[in-house]
Amino acid sequence: MAQMARKTYSLSPPVAGDVSAIASKLGISESAVVEHLLVEACPIMLEFLDTLPTEPFPESETLRYRGDSIKVIESRISKITAGINAFKQGA
């Protein structure tokens, strides 16, 4: 069995509820649901981000999903999603 890293994340109530419902219907843990959703999504996102000529944001500039930061985060993710979709179509 692979070694797992313990992480703590905050999710909106609808997303948390969806993860719980999926886990319950499949008879698996919520961690297993998240793992299997992210195992495919993360490499695609990283492959796309590696094509961009940008440096990672410093830890001190990391935004939390609350308040005024929500709009900035949603804008960044929206641009990434659009870029990934275009990247996959061109691949």
C-alpha angles and dihedrals in degrees: 000000000000119000110254127212117225113230134171120216135175116227131185113256093252093052092043089050092049092050090049092048093049091048092048094048092048095041093235135117122272088240089058091052092051092044093053094045093049098040089075100032099050098058091049092050092046092048090053094044090051088063092060120090095230136113120231116267113260116254089247090062096050110129125220120219097251141091118350091351092070093076092048092048094046090050092051093047092046090054091048092049092050090047093049091050091051091044092052092048091052094046 
